[in-house]
């Protein structure tokens, strides 16, 4: 029992590192875009992050799983790079060029709310009353944070840039599209392989866009310190954070992991205060609390066993079967939805996942 507790503590610590790495990108990104174009920053971080993930896949031996993907899944994974990395990097770094890092971090955290809305529109998932309340709270928080006239940066008063805030919200929307559209393929394949393919396509597209528009000369003139920060962001936010995230997800429930997602904007605000000396009025704090509360309420009815995509099926199952599915999912390291679809021999689940599910089922039974 002691070993289990020790392992859990290590995973909690690793998740804190992931949240920290995702959070520090906001203040450091804000610093870098004062010297280089957002396209240039996005290109370097994507290329660096892709190389970091590729090295991890090679060392861990997971690179071989790429051949397990069907041609259709490969093409979809590459297409996901448009929303998850290409557009997201452009929008979030363009936002950081115009608005404080703290506001950007808080607004982008609304991607969970957008996921709930898109899931209802695209996947026809049921919107529960509690989730509507969460969405309403988050939207109210967005208004307070966006039009917070008491926000100051350094010594002077900063006029809020509505276009910059719009970029942040569009980045959150783009990330939500990536999650909703990629829901099935992420559930039926190794998520890290899918992410790597999406990252590759996003890096290629952004490199081409940057080369044909602003070029790369500013990266050279910006100096080594700026370039090293860019490389650091790519390695930490993508190359290290993503492998750690998926490793921890095999040991933690979706609800446990979601707690650390909530910490990302909190860490970002604290780091922006320390690094950039950003200051906040009471409207910012109230808006931030409303957004965080709305995200928690919304996500509670999306993740784990309450996932709307499987709610109807799970709720109609006998209690003992629910428990078995939960334990089989934990042992196999995948979601209950994936286990259910694997046991029903659905075509969108890989043969390897089906085999692992059957082995986990036998060991549990």
Buried (B, 14 or more C-beta within 10 A) or exposed (E): EEEEEEEEEEBBEBBEBBBBBBBBBBBBBBBBBEBBBBBBBBBBBBBBBBBBBBEBBEEEEBBEBBEBBBEEBBEBBBBBBBBBBBBBBBBBBBBBBBBBBBBBBBBBBBBBBBBBBBBBEEEEBEBBEEBBBBBBBBBBBBEBBBEBEEBBBEEEEBEBBEEBBBBBBBBBBBBBBBBBBBBBBBBBBBBBBBBBBBBBBBBBBBBEBBEEEBEBEBBEEBEEEBBEBBBBBBBBBBBBBBBBBBBBBEBBBBEBBBBBBBBBBBBBBBBBBEBBEBBBBEBBBBBBEBBBBBBBBBBBBBBBBBBBBBBEBBEEEEEEEBEBBBBBBBBBBBBBBBBBBBBEEEEBBBEEBBEBBBEBBEEBE
